[in-house]
Amino acid sequence: MMDDQPSKDAGGFLRLLKVLTPEQVLEVDRALAAIGPFGEVRLIKVKGRLRFIQQLESRDMLPSSKPR
């Protein structure tokens, strides 16, 4: 019987993935790292497969509490 608990090594964890390839996981991670402190990363799935990674970056418009 297959154990669905993640392995401690990355290779074991990646073998448990059902939809994403290891390369797609890296791209999602890169997208998350690139958006900064505010934003969204959306995964668009078409016909059961990841088709697009959509990035939405936001900027905080509240005035800074630091005096100029």
C-alpha positions as CSV (number, residue, x, y, z in Angstrom):
1,M,0.0,0.0,0.0
2,M,1.3,3.5,-0.9
3,D,2.0,5.8,2.0
4,D,0.7,9.3,1.3
5,Q,2.8,10.9,4.0
6,P,5.5,13.3,2.6
7,S,9.0,12.0,2.7
8,K,11.7,14.1,4.4
9,D,13.6,14.4,1.1
10,A,12.3,16.6,-1.7
11,G,12.4,13.8,-4.2
12,G,10.0,11.7,-2.1
13,F,7.7,14.7,-1.7
14,L,7.7,15.4,-5.4
15,R,6.7,11.8,-6.2
16,L,3.5,12.4,-4.3
17,L,2.4,15.2,-6.6
18,K,-0.6,14.3,-8.7
19,V,-0.9,17.3,-11.0
20,L,2.3,19.4,-11.0
21,T,5.6,18.4,-12.3
22,P,8.8,19.3,-10.4
23,E,9.5,22.0,-13.0
24,Q,6.1,23.5,-12.5
25,V,6.6,23.5,-8.7
26,L,9.8,25.5,-9.2
27,E,8.0,28.0,-11.5
28,V,5.3,28.5,-8.9
29,D,7.9,29.0,-6.2
30,R,9.7,31.6,-8.4
31,A,6.4,33.4,-9.0
32,L,5.8,33.6,-5.3
33,A,9.3,34.9,-4.6
34,A,8.9,37.5,-7.4
35,I,5.7,39.2,-6.2
36,G,7.0,40.9,-3.1
37,P,5.2,41.3,0.2
38,F,1.7,41.8,-1.4
39,G,0.1,39.9,-4.2
40,E,-1.4,36.7,-5.6
41,V,-0.2,33.8,-7.6
42,R,-3.1,32.0,-9.4
43,L,-2.7,28.6,-11.1
44,I,-5.0,28.2,-14.1
45,K,-5.8,24.6,-15.0
46,V,-7.1,23.6,-18.4
47,K,-8.1,20.0,-19.2
48,G,-6.6,18.7,-16.0
49,R,-3.2,20.3,-16.5
50,L,-1.5,23.5,-15.3
51,R,-1.7,25.9,-18.2
52,F,-0.9,29.3,-16.8
53,I,0.7,30.9,-13.7
54,Q,-0.9,34.3,-13.2
55,Q,0.8,36.9,-11.0
56,L,-0.9,39.9,-9.4
57,E,1.3,42.3,-7.6
58,S,-0.1,44.8,-5.1
59,R,1.3,47.9,-3.5
60,D,0.4,49.2,-0.1
61,M,-1.1,52.7,-0.5
62,L,-1.4,53.5,3.2
63,P,0.9,56.4,4.3
64,S,4.1,55.3,5.9
65,S,4.3,55.9,9.7
66,K,7.9,57.0,9.3
67,P,8.4,60.8,9.3
68,R,10.2,62.2,6.2
